[in-house]
Amino acid sequence: MSRGSGRLAGLLVVACLQNAAYTALVPFVPFLSEEFRMGPYAIGLVFGGFIFAKALVQPVGGWLSDRYSARLVAIIGLLVTALGSLGVGWADSGWLLIGFRILWGIGEGLSMPALYRLVGLLGRDRPGGEPRAMGLFGFSAMSGTAFGPVVIALFPDVMTFHRVLFLSSLIIVASAVALAVSVRAAGTRTADYRDQERGPQGDRSRNSIAGGVTGVVLGLGVLDMLDNIVFSGLEPAFPLYLHDILRADTRHVSAILSIALICFAVASAVTGRIIRRDQPLVMFGSMLVIRSAVLISIPFISTLWIFSGAFIFLMITLAMAYVMIRSMLSTLRTDNPGVAFGWFGLISDIGLGIGPLISPVLVHDFGGWGFAALSMTAVPALIVVRYITQKNWTTGPESDDDRRGLEPQIRCEAA
C-alpha cells in the first residue's frame, strides 16, 4: 500500500469511529419522552439544536481548514464532539441534554469541512478519483453510525442510554488519535500548490467566485439540504411511527435501523464506483422520483415488515444522493475548497435541522401521511437540478493527462 493510499485508509477509519455516537439517540427517542418528559417539540430541539449548531459553525471550520492545517482542525473538532457526547450521557435534565447536544454540534461543524477537504485531497490521485473516495468515505461514516443501534439491539439490557453515550465518546476520542497518527500534515496548503493552480491549466479548469463559493456550490448545498430534510426527518419519525402506530419495541427499532444504516453504507460504496462523471445529475433526478413514490406509498402500509422494507429502500436512495452530491462538489476546482465545503455544509445542514423539527409533529398529527408530505421536497430539488444543468459547470481535469498533471501538486500538499 502506497503512503497516499495508507493515509486515505486511515481517514476512512477516522470517519467510521467519528460517527459511533451519531445515531445512538435514535432508538432512545421513546426513552427521552418518558425519562426526561420531553414532548415532540423538545425532542425535535434535541436533534435540531445539534444540527443548527453544526451548520452555523461549518463555514468557520472550512475557513480554518484552508487557513491552517485541515488535520489539526479536524482533531480539535473531534475532541469537542467527544465532550458533547459524554455530556449528553451524563445529563440529568432535558435542558442540560439539549445544551450538550449543541456543543456536540459545534464539534461536528469544526471537523466535517476539514474531513471532506482531506478526503477530496487524498482521493484525487487514487484510482476512481474523488467520486470513489467519497463513496468509501460515505461507507465508512455510515458504518460508524450503525454502532449505537447494533449494540443496543444485541445487548438491550446492558447498553443503557448512559453507557452507550459514554462508550461512544471514548470511541470518538480514539478517532482523533487515529487521525493524528495516520494522516500526518495532510491538507496543509502550500504556496507552490496555490501558484500551480493559478497557472494556465488551473485557470481553464477552475470554477471559483468569492473564495470558492459559486452558484453551483450553493445549488448543490440546496440539493443536499432538501435531501437532509428527509434523512433527518426519518430519524425521530421512524421510531415514533414504529412505537406508536406499529407497536414495535426498542429492540425492533434498533435492529431495523441497524440494517438500514448498513445498507446505506454499502450503497455509498457502490455508488462511488458506478457514478458517471458526465451524468451525475441525470442519475440524481431519477433517484428523486423513485424516492418520492416510496414516501407517498407509506400511508397505505400497515405491516411492520413492509414498512421496514420501505424505510431501508429510502435509506439506500439517500446514500446514493449523499455520494453523488459530494462527488460533484469535490471535483469542482476552487481557490478555497475548505470554504466551499463549509458554506455547502451550512446550507446542507439547515435541512438536517428542519427535518427533526417538523417530522415528529407530522407523524403525530397525520400518521403515515406525514411521510408522504416529505416527498414534496422533490419538487424544488428537481428545479435546482435543472438550474445546475443550465450553468454548464466544469468539474476540473477530465482527462487522464490532466489528472496526472495534478499529481505532483497533490503529493506536495499531502506530504
Phi, psi and omega in degrees: 000129179290166180296320178296318179294323178295322178292320177296318178298320177297322179294325178293323176296319178300316180300322179292311183292324184301326187266017183301326184257001191300316182252014183297333182281339187300311179295343183264012178303314175298327178296318178298322180295321185272311186286317183261001179055048180265133172275182183298326180289320178293320177297319176299324179291327177301316180278315184290322178299319176301312185291318181295323175297316178299316182296314184293332183273342186299319176301325177294315178298321178293317179297317180296324182290334173278323185284322181238209180273124177299327178297314181295317180298319180295319180297315179299316179299320179295320179293322176294321177301315180298320179296319178296318179297317179297319179296322177298319179293332181269349186300140179242011176211159181297318181292323177294320178299316179297321179298316179289331175295325177293318175299318176304316179296323177299316177299316178298320181296326177288319189277326189295311178300323179294319180293318176297321177301316182290317183292324176296319179295309184286338179273347189298323181253018175268158176303131182090346175064204184298321180302315180293321178297318178294324176297316178293324177296316177298321177299314182294316182297315182286333172298322177294322181294341179283348185303305184302304179300324181294310183292329177291320179292323182281324184230064186296332181278334183267315185276082177281173180307310185291320182292320180297316181292323178294314179297320180297321180296323177296321180293322178294321174300319178298326179293323177295319177296317180298321178294318180298325184276319192267334184242075185284113172064008178295142178097358178281118180285138179244156179298324180299316181295318181294318180295320180294322178293336180272001177287188183302317181293319179295322180296325181290324188258349186281142179229075189231136173222136176054053175068034175103356180263110182241170174300324179292317178301314180294321177297318177296324177297320179294319177302315180291326177299314180294321175296320183289335174300318178290312184299308183286333177294328179290334185301305177276331184291321181300306179293326179295317180294317179296318184286314187274324186261313184262001173059041176269149180268178184300323181294319178295318179301315181296318181295314181294317179297322179298315179298318181296319180291323177296318177297322176300315182297313181295317179298326178297313181296318181294318180298322178298335180271328187261346184298136179265132184298328186266351183223041181291329182287329176295314177298319182296315180298319178296319180295323178299316181296316181295317180298319180298320179298321180293316179299320180293334182281343186300321179301340182264005180259128184237003180246149184300314189286325177291319176298319179298319178297319178296319179297316179297319178297320177300319179295326178294316179295325178293325176295318179299316179297318180306311183287317182301312184294315182289331175294317178297320181292318184290338180270355172288139177261116182232162176295321184228086183298328178297318178296318179300314178296325181294313180290323173302315181296323178300310180294316182302314187284347171302322177296322178295332177279324181291318185308304182288345177283326185260329188292320178300324179291318179299314182290321180296320185270328188237000179063227182297335178293341174297323176292321179299326179297328179294338181294341181294345178296341181292332184295303178295331179297318179293327176295318179294321177303316179296320179298312182296321179298319180289339179291343180052051186287153176254152182244022179089199184301129182248348180256162178297324180295318178298316182296318179295329179295336181271344188303317179300324180293318181296316180296324178298320183284328184269000183292000000 
